[in-house]
Amino acid sequence: MEQRYRWKNKQLREHVQVLDGERSPTILLKNATYLHSTLKKWVQGHIWVYEDRIVYTGDRLPDVNRECEIVDCASLYLVPGYIEPHVHPFQLYNPQSFSKYASQTGTTTFVNDNLMMFLQLEKKKAFSLLRDFNKLPYSMYWWTRFDSQTEMVHEETTFSNGDVKSWLEHDAVVQGGELTAWPRLLEGDDLILHWMQEAKRMGKIVEGHLPGSSDKTIAKLGLLGIDGDHESMTGEDVYKRLIQGLTVTLRHSSIRPDLPILLDGLQQMGIDHYDSILLTTDGSTPAFHEKGVLNVLIKMIIDKGISPIEAYNMASYNAANYYNLTHLHGMIATGRVANINFLRSKEDPTPVSVLSKGKWVQRNSHPVDHDETIHWKENGFAPLTLDWDVSHDDLQFSMPFGIEMVNDVITKPYSISINPSTNELSEDHDQSFLMLLDREGKWRISTMLKGFSNGVKGFASSYSNTGDIILIGKSKPDMIAAFNRMKELGGGIVLTENGEILHEIPLPLSGLLSDKEMPELIEEEKRMKALLSERGYRFSDPIYTLLFLQSTHLPYIRVTQKGIYDVMKKTVLFPTIMR
């Protein structure tokens, strides 16, 4: 970072001068009833903010307030800004657009996945982007991946020891993981174990990814260094992790809307202490966030009868404590970053006003704009440029078996029972052509996809786990038309039918991310989902289907850069074909 410490010595001296009456606070919050996170009580007092920091909380009023905005908070309740501890900031939106949107409903601190930056950028440009993000009026932290969650051609060089350690050593990085390659760790991968040891040496967290794991597996991974996990699907899962000493993040997401089940499970398991429990929306797709981010989850918890104080702590203090950041976040107290939510009532977690880094991002239920210039193109997220085309010669499908969708993201093999040599498939069944193409145009893998739809003619996406190109459809000409339009856009997701463009979501940031504001992107995604649903897509989240077609941390069969891959047997069944 440009500055290793959060505040320079000169700034710290200025903060003390405010208390001594030599400087005026920039904002004075008078007569506040606010949540004290460690006392777990609502207390009254005045809160002094100087620039981006709370410099005092208590009964005193400042001696000097000539340059101070004074806000009477007598009718409001103040809580710390919410902390999203597990963000995948690349579900069509980008880190800037998501944090801006989330902040307006009170989520002002983010711990972000670096996967897209790790795979798409060399580290100098990635770290330059991190500096730009640090200038935004939101608090952004990061985690570094130890694996790609797919089978990559050159994973050992992409995830080199030097690059992973450079990310781990970065001041904005607070966590290693999420560790989807934990089976490799248990099988003896000492490089991953070394990175975990390095994270521990630096005082940083290691996050697991342990769906369905037994208590023995959880215990072994705890011994090796896993600190927490967000993959609980039942109350029993939560208990197994807590009893082994892990921190548990309760998930409610577009692909796993589990919170109601988890809350019932906590009650059934007799879990009524919540200090080791956090909350996450786990990288949900845009439309899931129409009503906000963590404010929605907090409301669900309060409505379940859990104390509002515990609910707000799950969304703020507990996360800060987990990441060793309570000196900066998770509390309304002297010395913390001025991230404060102003509520109408204790039971309504959607704020009417929000301070983030001491700046209003929401004021009296109206968003407040700030200059938020991010140099995307200069830092490697330029529009996608493809110097190759897809021809009918590429669209050859002769596999003996294809991939069947069990749900949005789980896929299994199936025996192909139709003739795939025709230009167009019948709409009487739900089998479609599927192709993964190298982003550079060097290779392809072709098979059939069952369960996606019975009516989608052409569907192209540059959005995928690795940034390679996905084509799906019933009609080879429409698949080519969708690809050509996606190429013209500089990247995106395109739906075609009978040679016409039905809908498109431009993704000009490296073919992976939109540069639009969240409200517009939400409408684009909703329209795409509706059109796919009308054509037979029967699941809930097609964006996750695109993202996870390559993801080998899920069963049972995947299309990857190496070919069609059997996850359970860890073998390539059919290799990619050079073009």
PLY file of the C-alpha trace (Angstrom):
ply
format ascii 1.0
element vertex 579
property float x
property float y
property float z
element edge 578
property int vertex1
property int vertex2
end_header
0.00 0.00 0.00
1.06 3.64 -0.40
0.83 3.94 3.38
1.55 1.03 5.66
-0.25 2.48 8.68
-3.93 3.44 8.69
-3.06 6.92 9.97
0.28 8.71 9.83
1.88 10.15 12.96
0.84 13.66 11.93
-2.79 12.58 11.66
-2.70 10.87 15.05
-1.42 14.11 16.63
-4.29 15.99 14.96
-6.79 13.51 16.43
-5.49 14.26 19.93
-5.67 18.02 19.18
-9.41 17.61 18.60
-9.80 16.27 22.13
-7.66 19.11 23.47
-9.88 21.72 21.83
-7.21 22.84 19.38
-9.16 21.53 16.41
-12.84 21.13 15.66
-14.39 17.74 14.93
-15.69 17.46 11.39
-18.96 15.82 12.53
-20.57 15.85 15.98
-23.29 13.26 16.62
-25.16 14.62 19.65
-27.50 12.81 21.99
-26.87 9.44 20.40
-28.21 6.12 21.60
-25.67 3.70 20.22
-24.73 0.04 20.50
-21.62 -0.66 22.54
-20.48 -3.90 21.00
-18.42 -5.35 23.86
-20.75 -4.28 26.66
-23.64 -5.54 24.52
-25.71 -2.60 25.68
-27.35 0.48 24.24
-25.63 3.52 25.73
-26.12 7.28 25.43
-23.53 9.88 24.63
-21.95 12.13 22.04
-19.74 10.90 19.21
-17.00 13.06 17.73
-15.80 12.29 14.22
-12.69 13.84 12.72
-12.29 13.13 9.00
-12.51 9.30 8.80
-12.09 8.44 12.49
-14.14 8.43 15.68
-11.98 10.45 18.07
-14.25 10.37 21.12
-17.39 8.73 22.51
-18.83 9.79 25.85
-20.57 12.55 27.79
-18.33 15.45 26.75
-19.09 17.99 24.05
-16.22 19.58 22.10
-14.89 22.98 23.15
-14.47 23.95 19.50
-17.09 23.19 16.83
-16.75 26.06 14.36
-15.96 23.74 11.43
-18.24 20.97 12.57
-21.42 19.49 11.13
-23.73 18.90 14.10
-26.33 16.14 13.89
-28.92 15.61 16.64
-29.42 11.84 16.90
-32.04 11.89 19.68
-34.64 10.03 17.61
-32.23 7.47 16.14
-30.29 4.35 17.11
-26.68 4.04 15.96
-24.89 0.77 15.22
-21.50 -0.03 13.67
-21.32 -0.31 9.90
-21.93 -3.91 8.81
-19.01 -6.09 7.72
-19.42 -8.57 4.84
-16.70 -11.12 5.68
-16.94 -13.25 2.53
-17.43 -11.29 -0.70
-16.94 -12.57 -4.24
-16.99 -9.11 -5.85
-17.15 -10.36 -9.42
-20.66 -11.77 -9.88
-21.13 -9.51 -12.92
-20.74 -6.48 -10.63
-17.28 -5.24 -9.72
-15.75 -4.41 -6.31
-16.50 -0.69 -6.68
-20.11 -0.99 -7.85
-20.95 -3.63 -5.25
-19.42 -1.76 -2.30
-21.10 1.50 -3.34
-24.49 -0.18 -3.56
-24.07 -2.22 -0.38
-22.96 0.81 1.63
-26.29 2.52 1.05
-28.00 -0.14 3.17
-25.31 -0.16 5.83
-22.67 -2.68 4.71
-19.51 -0.58 4.64
-16.64 -3.02 5.17
-15.80 -5.89 2.81
-13.42 -8.84 2.87
-13.06 -9.67 -0.82
-12.00 -12.68 -2.88
-9.01 -11.95 -5.15
-9.64 -14.86 -7.58
-10.49 -12.86 -10.70
-7.57 -10.48 -10.15
-5.21 -13.36 -9.43
-6.18 -15.18 -12.63
-6.47 -12.16 -14.93
-3.80 -9.67 -13.80
-0.13 -9.72 -13.02
0.38 -8.64 -9.44
1.75 -5.13 -10.14
-1.51 -4.13 -11.83
-3.57 -5.97 -9.24
-1.87 -4.12 -6.41
-2.35 -0.84 -8.27
-6.08 -1.58 -8.34
-6.02 -2.29 -4.60
-4.57 1.20 -4.07
-7.42 2.68 -6.11
-9.98 0.72 -4.10
-8.40 1.95 -0.87
-9.27 5.53 -1.87
-12.99 4.76 -2.09
-15.25 5.75 0.83
-15.61 2.11 1.90
-13.32 -0.20 3.85
-11.97 -2.95 1.59
-9.88 -5.92 2.65
-8.95 -9.00 0.64
-8.15 -12.64 0.83
-5.72 -14.52 -1.38
-6.55 -17.82 -2.97
-4.24 -20.80 -2.70
-5.91 -22.63 -5.60
-8.03 -21.94 -8.69
-11.00 -24.21 -7.79
-10.69 -25.75 -11.27
-8.17 -27.70 -13.37
-5.93 -25.13 -15.05
-3.29 -25.82 -17.68
-0.57 -23.90 -15.83
-1.87 -23.72 -12.27
1.55 -24.39 -10.74
2.95 -21.24 -12.39
-0.20 -19.14 -11.94
-0.31 -19.99 -8.23
3.43 -19.72 -7.78
4.97 -19.58 -4.34
6.24 -16.06 -4.99
2.90 -14.65 -6.14
0.86 -16.23 -3.35
3.30 -14.98 -0.72
3.32 -11.49 -2.25
-0.45 -11.38 -1.84
-0.24 -12.79 1.69
2.26 -10.11 2.66
0.07 -7.30 1.32
-1.31 -5.05 4.06
-4.84 -5.15 2.63
-4.93 -8.97 2.72
-6.30 -10.38 5.98
-6.95 -13.99 5.03
-5.75 -17.00 3.08
-8.28 -19.19 1.30
-11.10 -19.92 0.91
-9.46 -23.31 0.67
-11.40 -25.34 -1.90
-8.39 -27.61 -2.46
-8.42 -28.99 1.09
-8.45 -32.62 -0.23
-5.02 -31.87 -1.75
-3.91 -30.57 1.64
-5.02 -33.77 3.39
-3.31 -35.83 0.71
0.03 -34.22 1.54
0.33 -30.98 -0.46
3.02 -29.24 1.60
3.04 -26.06 -0.49
-0.53 -25.27 0.54
0.40 -26.13 4.14
3.39 -23.79 3.88
1.14 -20.94 2.73
-1.20 -21.64 5.63
1.76 -21.54 8.01
2.85 -18.24 6.49
-0.64 -16.79 6.96
-0.51 -17.83 10.62
2.95 -16.34 11.05
1.59 -13.03 9.77
-1.40 -13.16 12.12
-3.88 -13.78 9.33
-6.88 -16.08 9.08
-7.27 -19.19 6.92
-10.81 -19.80 5.69
-12.04 -23.28 4.83
-14.58 -24.51 2.29
-15.91 -27.67 3.86
-19.40 -28.65 2.66
-20.56 -31.97 4.07
-17.36 -32.60 6.02
-17.31 -35.02 8.94
-16.20 -33.94 12.38
-12.98 -35.92 11.87
-12.19 -34.01 8.66
-13.02 -30.70 10.34
-10.75 -31.61 13.26
-7.87 -32.55 10.94
-8.19 -29.32 9.01
-8.38 -27.40 12.28
-5.06 -28.98 13.28
-3.56 -27.91 9.95
-4.69 -24.32 10.39
-8.27 -23.72 9.20
-9.91 -21.03 11.37
-13.45 -20.84 10.04
-15.94 -22.05 7.47
-19.07 -20.75 5.73
-20.44 -24.01 4.27
-22.84 -25.11 7.02
-26.21 -26.19 5.66
-27.83 -27.41 8.90
-27.71 -26.65 12.60
-25.74 -29.87 13.06
-23.12 -28.55 10.60
-22.83 -25.37 12.66
-22.46 -27.34 15.89
-19.76 -29.64 14.41
-17.67 -26.60 13.47
-18.20 -24.69 16.72
-17.39 -27.73 18.87
-14.03 -28.05 17.03
-13.26 -24.39 17.72
-13.97 -22.94 14.27
-15.74 -19.67 13.63
-18.93 -20.23 11.62
-20.30 -17.87 9.00
-24.01 -18.33 8.37
-24.75 -18.07 4.66
-27.82 -16.75 2.88
-27.12 -16.46 -0.82
-28.69 -16.68 -4.24
-27.40 -20.22 -4.65
-27.79 -21.29 -0.98
-30.58 -19.30 0.75
-29.98 -21.26 3.94
-30.42 -18.76 6.77
-33.97 -19.77 7.84
-32.90 -23.43 8.04
-29.72 -22.53 9.90
-31.56 -20.36 12.43
-34.01 -23.17 13.16
-31.04 -25.52 13.43
-29.29 -23.30 15.98
-32.37 -23.45 18.16
-32.70 -27.21 17.78
-29.02 -27.71 18.68
-29.31 -25.47 21.75
-26.88 -22.88 20.37
-27.73 -19.57 22.03
-24.31 -17.87 22.20
-23.30 -16.17 18.99
-19.86 -14.63 19.52
-18.27 -17.04 17.02
-20.96 -16.59 14.38
-20.78 -14.23 11.38
-23.09 -13.54 8.42
-22.52 -13.55 4.66
-24.37 -13.35 1.35
-21.42 -15.30 -0.19
-21.13 -13.64 -3.58
-24.78 -13.61 -4.55
-25.75 -12.53 -8.03
-27.07 -8.97 -8.52
-30.85 -9.44 -8.34
-30.55 -11.20 -4.96
-29.46 -7.86 -3.51
-32.49 -5.81 -4.52
-33.28 -5.00 -0.88
-29.69 -4.72 0.29
-26.98 -6.95 1.69
-26.43 -7.72 5.39
-29.38 -5.56 6.49
-31.64 -8.24 4.98
-29.97 -11.03 6.97
-30.01 -9.06 10.22
-33.74 -8.48 9.83
-34.32 -12.21 9.35
-32.41 -12.92 12.57
-34.28 -10.29 14.60
-37.61 -11.54 13.26
-36.60 -15.02 14.47
-36.57 -13.71 18.03
-32.82 -13.36 18.52
-31.73 -10.21 20.36
-31.04 -7.26 18.02
-27.76 -6.69 19.85
-26.59 -10.21 19.00
-27.77 -9.78 15.40
-25.84 -6.52 14.95
-22.75 -8.06 16.53
-22.91 -11.00 14.12
-22.82 -8.47 11.29
-20.09 -6.24 12.71
-18.11 -6.87 15.89
-17.84 -10.65 15.50
-16.40 -10.29 12.01
-13.93 -7.61 13.11
-12.86 -9.82 16.00
-12.38 -12.83 13.71
-10.08 -10.83 11.44
-8.22 -9.14 14.32
-9.58 -5.75 13.25
-11.49 -4.57 16.33
-9.03 -1.70 16.71
-10.51 -0.34 13.46
-13.94 -1.85 12.88
-17.00 -3.38 14.47
-17.46 -0.83 17.26
-18.66 2.70 17.83
-15.80 3.68 20.12
-12.81 5.99 20.27
-10.20 5.29 17.62
-12.32 3.30 15.18
-12.97 4.10 11.54
-16.15 6.18 11.36
-18.47 3.57 9.84
-21.84 4.20 11.49
-25.43 3.28 10.59
-28.35 5.44 11.74
-31.54 3.42 12.35
-35.17 4.37 12.90
-35.56 1.61 15.47
-33.52 -1.15 17.07
-35.51 -3.73 15.13
-35.02 -2.16 11.68
-31.47 -2.73 10.41
-31.93 -0.80 7.14
-30.41 2.61 7.93
-31.83 6.00 7.02
-28.29 7.43 6.98
-24.84 5.88 6.69
-21.40 7.21 7.50
-18.57 5.33 5.80
-15.01 6.44 6.49
-16.54 9.59 7.92
-18.40 10.44 4.70
-22.13 10.32 4.17
-22.96 7.65 1.60
-26.66 7.67 2.51
-28.39 10.69 4.04
-32.03 10.76 5.06
-32.77 7.77 2.79
-31.05 9.34 -0.24
-27.75 8.08 -1.71
-24.83 10.51 -1.63
-22.47 10.38 -4.60
-18.69 10.71 -4.37
-15.99 10.93 -6.99
-14.99 7.29 -7.43
-12.57 7.06 -10.32
-11.16 3.58 -10.85
-8.57 3.18 -13.61
-9.86 -0.15 -14.89
-8.30 -0.14 -18.33
-4.87 1.04 -17.19
-4.85 -1.68 -14.56
-5.63 -4.57 -16.88
-9.45 -4.69 -17.06
-9.86 -3.54 -20.65
-12.59 -4.75 -23.03
-12.02 -8.28 -24.26
-10.24 -8.43 -27.63
-10.57 -11.73 -29.49
-8.64 -12.15 -32.75
-10.28 -15.47 -33.62
-13.70 -16.73 -34.68
-15.90 -19.75 -34.08
-16.79 -21.71 -37.21
-19.03 -24.68 -37.95
-15.88 -26.81 -38.00
-15.48 -26.10 -34.27
-19.01 -27.24 -33.53
-18.34 -30.96 -33.64
-19.98 -33.02 -30.89
-19.10 -36.71 -30.82
-18.72 -37.56 -27.12
-20.28 -40.86 -25.90
-21.53 -39.09 -22.77
-22.43 -35.58 -21.73
-22.93 -33.50 -18.60
-26.27 -33.45 -16.79
-27.29 -30.67 -14.44
-28.55 -31.95 -11.08
-29.17 -28.39 -9.89
-27.75 -24.95 -10.66
-24.18 -26.07 -10.01
-23.95 -29.84 -9.44
-23.35 -31.85 -12.63
-23.06 -35.58 -13.36
-22.32 -37.66 -16.48
-25.07 -39.09 -18.65
-25.20 -41.24 -21.80
-26.05 -39.23 -24.91
-29.10 -40.72 -26.62
-29.56 -38.34 -29.56
-27.71 -37.58 -32.79
-25.57 -34.48 -32.13
-24.37 -34.09 -35.72
-27.31 -31.92 -36.84
-27.22 -28.12 -36.95
-30.23 -27.78 -34.66
-31.58 -29.95 -31.86
-35.24 -30.60 -31.15
-37.02 -28.70 -28.40
-38.72 -31.95 -27.34
-35.84 -32.67 -24.94
-33.53 -30.73 -22.64
-30.19 -31.63 -24.23
-28.06 -28.81 -25.66
-24.66 -28.36 -27.24
-21.94 -27.24 -24.80
-18.52 -25.91 -25.67
-15.68 -24.37 -23.64
-13.19 -22.40 -25.73
-9.82 -21.06 -24.74
-9.84 -17.30 -24.26
-6.87 -17.17 -26.67
-8.60 -19.45 -29.19
-6.03 -22.26 -28.92
-8.22 -25.17 -27.78
-11.80 -26.30 -27.29
-13.77 -29.02 -25.53
-17.21 -30.02 -26.84
-19.92 -32.14 -25.28
-23.65 -32.12 -24.55
-25.38 -30.45 -21.59
-28.60 -31.99 -20.28
-31.00 -30.05 -18.04
-30.02 -26.50 -19.02
-33.09 -25.89 -21.17
-35.20 -27.21 -24.01
-35.55 -23.88 -25.81
-32.34 -21.81 -25.64
-31.04 -21.55 -29.20
-27.79 -19.64 -28.67
-26.07 -18.53 -25.46
-22.50 -17.20 -25.19
-20.59 -16.04 -22.14
-17.12 -14.67 -21.54
-18.02 -14.81 -17.85
-16.64 -18.02 -16.37
-14.33 -19.23 -13.60
-11.20 -18.78 -15.71
-12.41 -16.21 -18.24
-12.60 -18.79 -21.03
-15.62 -18.75 -23.36
-18.76 -20.84 -22.80
-21.21 -21.60 -25.62
-24.54 -23.37 -25.00
-27.51 -23.87 -27.26
-29.82 -25.89 -29.46
-28.78 -24.17 -32.69
-25.22 -24.04 -33.99
-25.90 -20.90 -36.12
-27.40 -19.15 -33.09
-24.43 -20.18 -30.93
-22.10 -18.62 -33.50
-24.29 -15.49 -33.63
-24.17 -15.22 -29.83
-20.39 -15.61 -29.87
-20.01 -12.94 -32.57
-22.13 -10.45 -30.62
-20.26 -11.20 -27.40
-17.02 -10.54 -29.30
-18.37 -7.21 -30.63
-19.29 -6.13 -27.10
-15.76 -6.69 -25.84
-17.10 -9.43 -23.60
-20.44 -10.26 -22.07
-23.36 -12.67 -21.94
-25.57 -12.91 -25.03
-28.81 -14.78 -25.73
-29.84 -15.30 -29.37
-32.76 -16.89 -31.16
-33.30 -17.38 -34.90
-30.45 -15.00 -35.68
-31.79 -12.22 -33.42
-30.24 -10.84 -30.23
-32.81 -11.41 -27.47
-30.79 -9.93 -24.63
-27.24 -9.08 -23.69
-25.28 -8.12 -20.60
-22.12 -6.26 -21.67
-19.07 -7.07 -19.53
-16.43 -4.60 -20.75
-14.08 -5.15 -17.81
-12.00 -7.99 -19.27
-15.14 -9.82 -20.40
-15.88 -10.64 -16.76
-17.36 -7.61 -15.01
-19.90 -4.92 -15.75
-19.06 -1.24 -15.37
-22.70 -0.31 -14.71
-24.26 0.68 -11.41
-25.96 -2.11 -9.49
-29.62 -1.03 -10.04
-29.19 -1.17 -13.84
-27.26 -4.43 -13.63
-29.96 -5.96 -11.43
-32.53 -5.25 -14.14
-30.27 -6.72 -16.84
-29.81 -9.93 -14.85
-33.52 -10.21 -14.03
-34.36 -9.89 -17.72
-31.82 -12.56 -18.67
-33.14 -14.94 -16.02
-36.73 -14.40 -17.16
-35.87 -15.11 -20.81
-33.94 -18.25 -19.88
-36.75 -19.42 -17.64
-39.27 -18.95 -20.46
-37.05 -21.22 -22.55
-36.84 -24.01 -20.03
-34.07 -23.09 -17.58
-35.67 -24.52 -14.42
-33.11 -23.61 -11.78
-32.66 -20.33 -9.94
-29.23 -18.95 -10.80
-27.87 -19.21 -14.37
-24.96 -16.89 -13.56
-23.69 -19.43 -11.04
-24.22 -22.19 -13.58
-21.80 -20.36 -15.88
-19.31 -19.72 -13.08
-19.27 -23.28 -11.72
-19.29 -25.38 -14.92
-15.50 -25.49 -14.49
-15.36 -25.68 -10.70
-13.77 -28.90 -9.47
-14.58 -28.28 -5.81
-18.09 -29.52 -6.66
-19.13 -33.00 -7.89
-19.13 -34.83 -10.22
-17.97 -33.88 -13.68
-16.68 -30.57 -15.09
-15.43 -28.93 -18.28
-11.98 -27.48 -17.63
-8.92 -26.15 -19.44
-7.55 -29.69 -19.37
-10.74 -31.29 -20.70
-13.75 -33.09 -19.26
-12.75 -33.86 -15.69
-14.00 -36.48 -13.22
-13.88 -34.76 -9.83
-14.17 -37.90 -7.70
-11.51 -39.87 -9.61
-9.36 -36.78 -10.24
-8.81 -37.74 -13.86
-9.27 -36.11 -17.27
-11.75 -38.26 -19.17
-11.46 -36.45 -22.51
-8.71 -33.91 -23.13
-9.19 -30.58 -24.87
-8.71 -30.47 -28.64
-6.30 -28.00 -30.23
-7.98 -25.74 -32.79
0 1
1 2
2 3
3 4
4 5
5 6
6 7
7 8
8 9
9 10
10 11
11 12
12 13
13 14
14 15
15 16
16 17
17 18
18 19
19 20
20 21
21 22
22 23
23 24
24 25
25 26
26 27
27 28
28 29
29 30
30 31
31 32
32 33
33 34
34 35
35 36
36 37
37 38
38 39
39 40
40 41
41 42
42 43
43 44
44 45
45 46
46 47
47 48
48 49
49 50
50 51
51 52
52 53
53 54
54 55
55 56
56 57
57 58
58 59
59 60
60 61
61 62
62 63
63 64
64 65
65 66
66 67
67 68
68 69
69 70
70 71
71 72
72 73
73 74
74 75
75 76
76 77
77 78
78 79
79 80
80 81
81 82
82 83
83 84
84 85
85 86
86 87
87 88
88 89
89 90
90 91
91 92
92 93
93 94
94 95
95 96
96 97
97 98
98 99
99 100
100 101
101 102
102 103
103 104
104 105
105 106
106 107
107 108
108 109
109 110
110 111
111 112
112 113
113 114
114 115
115 116
116 117
117 118
118 119
119 120
120 121
121 122
122 123
123 124
124 125
125 126
126 127
127 128
128 129
129 130
130 131
131 132
132 133
133 134
134 135
135 136
136 137
137 138
138 139
139 140
140 141
141 142
142 143
143 144
144 145
145 146
146 147
147 148
148 149
149 150
150 151
151 152
152 153
153 154
154 155
155 156
156 157
157 158
158 159
159 160
160 161
161 162
162 163
163 164
164 165
165 166
166 167
167 168
168 169
169 170
170 171
171 172
172 173
173 174
174 175
175 176
176 177
177 178
178 179
179 180
180 181
181 182
182 183
183 184
184 185
185 186
186 187
187 188
188 189
189 190
190 191
191 192
192 193
193 194
194 195
195 196
196 197
197 198
198 199
199 200
200 201
201 202
202 203
203 204
204 205
205 206
206 207
207 208
208 209
209 210
210 211
211 212
212 213
213 214
214 215
215 216
216 217
217 218
218 219
219 220
220 221
221 222
222 223
223 224
224 225
225 226
226 227
227 228
228 229
229 230
230 231
231 232
232 233
233 234
234 235
235 236
236 237
237 238
238 239
239 240
240 241
241 242
242 243
243 244
244 245
245 246
246 247
247 248
248 249
249 250
250 251
251 252
252 253
253 254
254 255
255 256
256 257
257 258
258 259
259 260
260 261
261 262
262 263
263 264
264 265
265 266
266 267
267 268
268 269
269 270
270 271
271 272
272 273
273 274
274 275
275 276
276 277
277 278
278 279
279 280
280 281
281 282
282 283
283 284
284 285
285 286
286 287
287 288
288 289
289 290
290 291
291 292
292 293
293 294
294 295
295 296
296 297
297 298
298 299
299 300
300 301
301 302
302 303
303 304
304 305
305 306
306 307
307 308
308 309
309 310
310 311
311 312
312 313
313 314
314 315
315 316
316 317
317 318
318 319
319 320
320 321
321 322
322 323
323 324
324 325
325 326
326 327
327 328
328 329
329 330
330 331
331 332
332 333
333 334
334 335
335 336
336 337
337 338
338 339
339 340
340 341
341 342
342 343
343 344
344 345
345 346
346 347
347 348
348 349
349 350
350 351
351 352
352 353
353 354
354 355
355 356
356 357
357 358
358 359
359 360
360 361
361 362
362 363
363 364
364 365
365 366
366 367
367 368
368 369
369 370
370 371
371 372
372 373
373 374
374 375
375 376
376 377
377 378
378 379
379 380
380 381
381 382
382 383
383 384
384 385
385 386
386 387
387 388
388 389
389 390
390 391
391 392
392 393
393 394
394 395
395 396
396 397
397 398
398 399
399 400
400 401
401 402
402 403
403 404
404 405
405 406
406 407
407 408
408 409
409 410
410 411
411 412
412 413
413 414
414 415
415 416
416 417
417 418
418 419
419 420
420 421
421 422
422 423
423 424
424 425
425 426
426 427
427 428
428 429
429 430
430 431
431 432
432 433
433 434
434 435
435 436
436 437
437 438
438 439
439 440
440 441
441 442
442 443
443 444
444 445
445 446
446 447
447 448
448 449
449 450
450 451
451 452
452 453
453 454
454 455
455 456
456 457
457 458
458 459
459 460
460 461
461 462
462 463
463 464
464 465
465 466
466 467
467 468
468 469
469 470
470 471
471 472
472 473
473 474
474 475
475 476
476 477
477 478
478 479
479 480
480 481
481 482
482 483
483 484
484 485
485 486
486 487
487 488
488 489
489 490
490 491
491 492
492 493
493 494
494 495
495 496
496 497
497 498
498 499
499 500
500 501
501 502
502 503
503 504
504 505
505 506
506 507
507 508
508 509
509 510
510 511
511 512
512 513
513 514
514 515
515 516
516 517
517 518
518 519
519 520
520 521
521 522
522 523
523 524
524 525
525 526
526 527
527 528
528 529
529 530
530 531
531 532
532 533
533 534
534 535
535 536
536 537
537 538
538 539
539 540
540 541
541 542
542 543
543 544
544 545
545 546
546 547
547 548
548 549
549 550
550 551
551 552
552 553
553 554
554 555
555 556
556 557
557 558
558 559
559 560
560 561
561 562
562 563
563 564
564 565
565 566
566 567
567 568
568 569
569 570
570 571
571 572
572 573
573 574
574 575
575 576
576 577
577 578
